[in-house]
Amino acid sequence: VESKPVAVTVLADKVDKGTLIPHGVQGEQSRIDLDDEQVANVKAIIAATKKAGMDERAAVVAIATAL
């Protein structure tokens, strides 16, 4: 039995941005240990996003992508 990918589109008139961007959430995944190379990479990403005038969220997305 072959399965075919299904595309689903969800339309919303009003998006509740408060539910999309959690703040102050603590849990098991709120912290990970990084080695020295990863810490250096994170610092470089933060410096690059600041230099480019990007916000904290952009830095978080870039760091998550790099990890």
Protein Blocks (a to p, Z undefined) as FASTA:
>chain_A
ZZdddddddddfbdcfklmmcghiacfklpccddfklmmmmmmmmmmmmmnopafklmmm
mmmmmZZ
